């Protein structure tokens, strides 16, 4: 066999081995540096496609969770306003009962009426409460999506909170204002209390509606989405995360093989130089 041909073949074999082992080292270093098993499509095309599909689902559920949190925050704002509205109507009730007493003077009734007017004004201001720039009490239905297909949603009615419309068959809250049909001057305190009963019943119903929606729709939706998110994150981690133990072992193995290949390559270079020296010596003898 031709020694030169044999040496050239050995050069190629050992050179390829050096390149492969150094590339393996670089890949392991990249995975250990990023913490990801797949850093480019060539690492695992099928795995990358699967990971991207899972990532899309994770992003969708993150958006749904964010929407759910915002809805819960809106409900908290609305419930706080309705709670304050209940306090105001209780103040009005106390004033009506006080005014009904025969021991209450006209001046005291006038002062009580001023308090009632102030409470009604405050009630109306609560109706202007906003969350994220939108009215909380808009009189509209709020649609809350909780499914990635966007075709499944829950509806929550947002009442209009104002004295002119809030109440029942026996009257609205504005009827108790000065000049209204049930103000203290009218003397019809029994009808005033009936109108107020309607207002407070509506407040109780609206608060119960918010609480039920938050507990049985929002909480269950949020928990379901969180469970799905945890499962998807686990799947994504299995697809993308590098195994530090195996990658460290692979890096060590590649480094040893690379060192061995490089040593072999250097040995071939030394042999080639020796052969070159021997050939030069032979040529010198022939020339003599």
Beta strands, then each sheet from edge to edge (+ up, - down):
strand 1: 130-131
strand 2: 134-135
strand 3: 141-145
strand 4: 153-157
strand 5: 167-168
strand 6: 171-172
sheet 1: 1+ 2-
sheet 2: 3+ 4-
sheet 3: 5+ 6-
end
